[in-house]
Amino acid sequence: MRPPKISRDELLQRCASTFKRLGYHGTTMDTLAAACGLTKASFYHHYPNKESLLRDVLEQTHQVIAGSLFAVACDEQLTPGQRLEKIGRKSMKLFQDGAIGCLMGVIAVDATYGKSELMQPIRAFLDDWAKALAQLFATRYEPEQALAMGRQLVADYEGAILLARIYGEPAYIEQVTRRALASLDEGL
């Protein structure tokens, strides 16, 4: 009997959900194969090890979030405030409800304990997020200050995502957006 077929995107999405739920160290190749509806042997046909799979998962996650969230910062048809509000709404949906949610944060915690090679794609993701947010502040602040504000906003969102998950209260994410809007207005 032939093993079931699964598209690469579907496989990576299911694996992202598994990594997010169990973390890097809590996820096994058996768990990943089961999440994809594959036998372990057929799963190894797709990926020889967990590290190479996770690199592709992180890359796809970065691309998906960049296209759906970071791209909003470049939408010149909206004011910086409107872009920030839209980013806040999308962040609520993506990070609270989405299957890829806070995957980068989960993996970052695990990576600090023996998987430092995974930090590079996570840093790239966080840097791109900060640069996207900095574009919103660049209209009212000097470039260096705008980037510092973008980085702080990423830190604020990451903390809010964690608290929203722990307490089941998405208002933490909303509060970050409101504070960022106030900072944006201060630059007028």
N, C-alpha and C positions, 0 to 999 in steps of 0.2 A: 504494500500500500504506500502511495506517495504521501510525503508529509504535506500538511496544509500550507497553502501559500499565504504570505502576508507581505504587504508592501513595506518598503523601507521606512516611509513616513509613519505608518501605523506601528511598526515595530519600535521605532524610536519614541513615539508618543507613549506607548504602553510601558516602555522601559523607563521613561522620564517619570511617569506616575509612580512606578515601583521604587525608583531611587528616592523620589521625594518622600514617599511614605516610610521607607525603611532606612534611608541613608545609605552611604556607600558601603560601610562595613557590615551593615545588616542585610544587604542584598547579596544573594548568591546567584550563580548562573542557573541553578535549578529554579529559583524563584522567578528569574527573568524569563526563562523558557516557558514556565507555566503561565505567566502573565500574557505571553504572546500566543499561547495555545500550541506551542511546539514541543517536541521532545528535546531533551538536552542535546542529543546528537545533531538534530537538524538545526538547533539554535547555534551550535558551534560552527555550522556551515556559514552562518551569517557573520558571526564574530568569534574570533579565537580566544578572546579574554574580556574580562569585565572592564579593564582600563581603556581598551580601544573602543568599546561600545560607549562608555561614559563620555569619552572625548567627542564622539559623534552626537550624543544626546545633548551635551553642553553647547556644541556648535549649532545644532538645529534650534535649540531653545533660544540661543542668542539671536539667531536670524528671525525667528518668529516674533520675539518681543521687539526687536529693532523695527521690523516692518509694521507691527501693530501699535506700538507704544512710542518708541523713540521718534518715529517718523512724524508724529503729531507736532513735535517741536519745530519742524521745518515748514509747517502749513502756513504760508504767508497770507492766506485768505482770512486767517483768524488773527486777532490781536494776541499779544503774549499772554494776557490774562485768560482769554478764551482757550488758548492752547493748553495752559496750565490746568484749567478746570477740566478740559477734555482728558488730559493725561491722568488727572486725579480719578475721574470716573472709570477710565479704562484700567487703571491700576487696581481699583476696588474689585472690578470684575475679574481681571486676570490673576491677581495674586490671592484673592480671597476664595474665588470659586474655581478658577482654572486648574486644569490638571497639571500644568507646568508650574503653577504657583511660585512658591519660594524655593524652587529646586536649587538655584545658585547658592542661597544661604545655607541650605541643608548640606550641600556638598562642600561648601567652604569650611564649615565646622569640622566635617570629617577629614578634609584635606590637611588641616592644620595638625592632625595627629597621624603623620606618617605617609601622606600622599601629597607632598608639596608640589609635585609636578602638575597637579590639577589646579593649582592656584593661577597659573598663567591664563587659561581661558576664563576663569572667574574674574580675574582682574580686568581682562579685556572687556568683558560684559559690563562690569561696574564703571569702567572708564568711559565706555560709549554712552552709558546712561547719564553719567555726570556731564559729558559734553553736550548731549541733547538738551538737558535741563539748563545748562549754561547759556545756550542760545536764547532762552527766554529772558534771562537776566542781562544779556549782552546789550540789549537795546537801552538799558538804563544804568548799567554799571560798567566799569573798566573790565577788559577781558579777564585779567587775573582774578579780580574779585568775583566776576560772574562764574568762573570755573570753580572757585572755592565755594560759592553758594550752591552750585550744582552738585558738588561732592557732598556737601552737608545735607542737601535735600535727599540724595541717595541714601545716606546714613539714616536720615529720619524715616524715609519710607521703609527701609529694611527693618528698622526697629519697630515701626508701626505694623508691618506685616507679621512679625513675630508675636507682638502683643495681641493683634487681632485674632491670630490662630489660637494662642494660649487661652484667651478670655472669651473667644467666640464673639468678639465685638468689633465690627468693621469701622466703627467711628474713629478708631485710632488712625486709620488711613485717611479718612476725611479731614481730621484735624491737621495732619501734615500739609494737605493741600491748602487748607485755609490759612495756615501760618505762612506758607510760601506765597500765596496771593497777597498777603499783607506786606511781605518783604518786597514783592514786585511793585506794589503801590508806593512803598517808601522811596523807591528810586525815581519817582516822577519829579 
